Amino acid sequence: MKDHRIDSNALAEHVDQPRRQFAIGSALFGSGMLLAASGLAATPQAPAGTPAPAQDVGPIVLHGVSPRLTIHTLDTYHGAPATGLRVDFSVLKDGKPTLLRSLTINANGRADEPLLIDDSYRAGSYELLLHVDDYFAMRQAKLPRPGFLSRVPIRFQIADTRERIHLPVQFGPWSYTYYRGS
């Protein structure tokens, strides 16, 4: 009859090897972090009262590049750029949108050209209206009907026409988020 007992020394050596590798790797990583931290501690500090860089700068002003408004749309449901999404871009006057143009998002999730640039880039209130219901229908997404989101309005202001504004937008069938990028 064959002996089915396990050699505990061989098993321990095999099982513990990844743990040993993890422990050694962690120790090396930790020592690298300690060295980096000690190097940072030796770096001269700015004089008292000097604001930190993140507090000292405003939105991006690109010297030599025309200020512009751009967008980037990402479909979080499919994990991809929102290729084919229809977006209506409007200026708001007395809180009511006046359509400037409609566009279709390209394969990179962006508009083919800036929404506003040069002389068209003016201070004011604007709205992007994302047709997410039509987009998910076009993608044949298996979602409950009617959908939770239909048309998503994104309203924002341009106050300083020297600043470039980029609006990354992430959306799914049940939520969306956007922020001012640069």
Contacts in CASP RR format, 6 or more apart in sequence:
PFRMAT RR
TARGET T0000
AUTHOR 0000-0000-0000
METHOD contacts of the structure
MODEL  1
MKDHRIDSNALAEHVDQPRRQFAIGSALFGSGMLLAASGLAATPQAPAGT
PAPAQDVGPIVLHGVSPRLTIHTLDTYHGAPATGLRVDFSVLKDGKPTLL
RSLTINANGRADEPLLIDDSYRAGSYELLLHVDDYFAMRQAKLPRPGFLS
RVPIRFQIADTRERIHLPVQFGPWSYTYYRGS
58 163 0 8 1.000
59 160 0 8 1.000
59 163 0 8 1.000
59 164 0 8 1.000
59 165 0 8 1.000
59 180 0 8 1.000
59 182 0 8 1.000
60 163 0 8 1.000
60 164 0 8 1.000
60 182 0 8 1.000
61 67 0 8 1.000
61 162 0 8 1.000
61 163 0 8 1.000
61 164 0 8 1.000
62 164 0 8 1.000
65 164 0 8 1.000
66 117 0 8 1.000
66 118 0 8 1.000
66 121 0 8 1.000
67 117 0 8 1.000
67 121 0 8 1.000
67 161 0 8 1.000
67 162 0 8 1.000
67 163 0 8 1.000
67 164 0 8 1.000
67 165 0 8 1.000
68 114 0 8 1.000
68 115 0 8 1.000
68 116 0 8 1.000
68 117 0 8 1.000
68 121 0 8 1.000
68 164 0 8 1.000
68 165 0 8 1.000
69 114 0 8 1.000
69 115 0 8 1.000
69 116 0 8 1.000
69 117 0 8 1.000
69 121 0 8 1.000
69 126 0 8 1.000
69 158 0 8 1.000
69 165 0 8 1.000
69 166 0 8 1.000
69 167 0 8 1.000
70 110 0 8 1.000
70 111 0 8 1.000
70 114 0 8 1.000
70 115 0 8 1.000
70 164 0 8 1.000
70 165 0 8 1.000
70 166 0 8 1.000
70 167 0 8 1.000
71 87 0 8 1.000
71 110 0 8 1.000
71 111 0 8 1.000
71 115 0 8 1.000
71 128 0 8 1.000
71 166 0 8 1.000
71 167 0 8 1.000
71 168 0 8 1.000
71 169 0 8 1.000
72 81 0 8 1.000
72 108 0 8 1.000
72 109 0 8 1.000
72 110 0 8 1.000
72 166 0 8 1.000
72 167 0 8 1.000
72 168 0 8 1.000
72 169 0 8 1.000
73 81 0 8 1.000
73 82 0 8 1.000
73 85 0 8 1.000
73 87 0 8 1.000
73 105 0 8 1.000
73 109 0 8 1.000
73 110 0 8 1.000
73 130 0 8 1.000
73 169 0 8 1.000
73 170 0 8 1.000
73 171 0 8 1.000
74 80 0 8 1.000
74 81 0 8 1.000
74 82 0 8 1.000
74 109 0 8 1.000
74 168 0 8 1.000
74 169 0 8 1.000
74 170 0 8 1.000
74 171 0 8 1.000
75 81 0 8 1.000
75 82 0 8 1.000
75 85 0 8 1.000
75 135 0 8 1.000
75 139 0 8 1.000
75 171 0 8 1.000
75 172 0 8 1.000
76 170 0 8 1.000
76 171 0 8 1.000
76 172 0 8 1.000
76 175 0 8 1.000
77 136 0 8 1.000
77 141 0 8 1.000
77 172 0 8 1.000
77 173 0 8 1.000
78 139 0 8 1.000
78 141 0 8 1.000
81 105 0 8 1.000
81 107 0 8 1.000
81 108 0 8 1.000
81 109 0 8 1.000
81 110 0 8 1.000
82 105 0 8 1.000
82 109 0 8 1.000
82 135 0 8 1.000
82 169 0 8 1.000
82 171 0 8 1.000
83 105 0 8 1.000
83 106 0 8 1.000
83 107 0 8 1.000
83 109 0 8 1.000
84 104 0 8 1.000
84 105 0 8 1.000
84 106 0 8 1.000
84 135 0 8 1.000
84 138 0 8 1.000
85 104 0 8 1.000
85 105 0 8 1.000
85 109 0 8 1.000
85 130 0 8 1.000
85 131 0 8 1.000
85 132 0 8 1.000
85 135 0 8 1.000
86 102 0 8 1.000
86 103 0 8 1.000
86 104 0 8 1.000
86 105 0 8 1.000
86 130 0 8 1.000
86 131 0 8 1.000
86 134 0 8 1.000
86 135 0 8 1.000
87 102 0 8 1.000
87 103 0 8 1.000
87 104 0 8 1.000
87 105 0 8 1.000
87 111 0 8 1.000
87 128 0 8 1.000
87 129 0 8 1.000
87 130 0 8 1.000
87 131 0 8 1.000
88 97 0 8 1.000
88 99 0 8 1.000
88 101 0 8 1.000
88 102 0 8 1.000
88 127 0 8 1.000
88 128 0 8 1.000
88 129 0 8 1.000
88 131 0 8 1.000
89 99 0 8 1.000
89 100 0 8 1.000
89 101 0 8 1.000
89 102 0 8 1.000
89 103 0 8 1.000
89 115 0 8 1.000
89 126 0 8 1.000
89 127 0 8 1.000
89 128 0 8 1.000
89 129 0 8 1.000
90 97 0 8 1.000
90 98 0 8 1.000
90 99 0 8 1.000
90 100 0 8 1.000
90 126 0 8 1.000
90 127 0 8 1.000
90 129 0 8 1.000
91 97 0 8 1.000
91 98 0 8 1.000
91 100 0 8 1.000
91 124 0 8 1.000
91 125 0 8 1.000
91 126 0 8 1.000
91 127 0 8 1.000
92 98 0 8 1.000
92 124 0 8 1.000
92 125 0 8 1.000
92 126 0 8 1.000
92 127 0 8 1.000
92 155 0 8 1.000
95 125 0 8 1.000
97 127 0 8 1.000
97 129 0 8 1.000
100 115 0 8 1.000
101 115 0 8 1.000
103 111 0 8 1.000
103 112 0 8 1.000
103 115 0 8 1.000
105 111 0 8 1.000
106 112 0 8 1.000
116 122 0 8 1.000
116 158 0 8 1.000
121 158 0 8 1.000
121 161 0 8 1.000
122 158 0 8 1.000
122 161 0 8 1.000
123 157 0 8 1.000
123 158 0 8 1.000
123 159 0 8 1.000
123 160 0 8 1.000
123 161 0 8 1.000
124 157 0 8 1.000
124 158 0 8 1.000
124 159 0 8 1.000
125 155 0 8 1.000
125 156 0 8 1.000
125 157 0 8 1.000
126 155 0 8 1.000
126 156 0 8 1.000
126 157 0 8 1.000
126 158 0 8 1.000
127 153 0 8 1.000
127 154 0 8 1.000
127 155 0 8 1.000
127 156 0 8 1.000
128 153 0 8 1.000
128 154 0 8 1.000
128 167 0 8 1.000
128 169 0 8 1.000
129 151 0 8 1.000
129 152 0 8 1.000
129 153 0 8 1.000
129 154 0 8 1.000
130 151 0 8 1.000
130 152 0 8 1.000
130 153 0 8 1.000
130 154 0 8 1.000
130 169 0 8 1.000
130 171 0 8 1.000
130 176 0 8 1.000
131 151 0 8 1.000
132 149 0 8 1.000
132 150 0 8 1.000
132 151 0 8 1.000
132 152 0 8 1.000
132 171 0 8 1.000
132 172 0 8 1.000
132 173 0 8 1.000
132 176 0 8 1.000
133 147 0 8 1.000
133 149 0 8 1.000
133 150 0 8 1.000
133 151 0 8 1.000
136 143 0 8 1.000
136 147 0 8 1.000
136 172 0 8 1.000
136 173 0 8 1.000
141 173 0 8 1.000
143 173 0 8 1.000
147 173 0 8 1.000
148 173 0 8 1.000
148 174 0 8 1.000
149 171 0 8 1.000
149 172 0 8 1.000
149 173 0 8 1.000
149 174 0 8 1.000
149 175 0 8 1.000
149 176 0 8 1.000
152 171 0 8 1.000
152 176 0 8 1.000
154 167 0 8 1.000
154 169 0 8 1.000
154 178 0 8 1.000
156 165 0 8 1.000
156 167 0 8 1.000
156 180 0 8 1.000
158 165 0 8 1.000
164 182 0 8 1.000
165 180 0 8 1.000
165 181 0 8 1.000
165 182 0 8 1.000
166 180 0 8 1.000
166 181 0 8 1.000
166 182 0 8 1.000
167 178 0 8 1.000
167 179 0 8 1.000
167 180 0 8 1.000
167 181 0 8 1.000
168 178 0 8 1.000
168 179 0 8 1.000
168 181 0 8 1.000
169 176 0 8 1.000
169 177 0 8 1.000
169 178 0 8 1.000
170 176 0 8 1.000
170 177 0 8 1.000
170 178 0 8 1.000
171 177 0 8 1.000
END
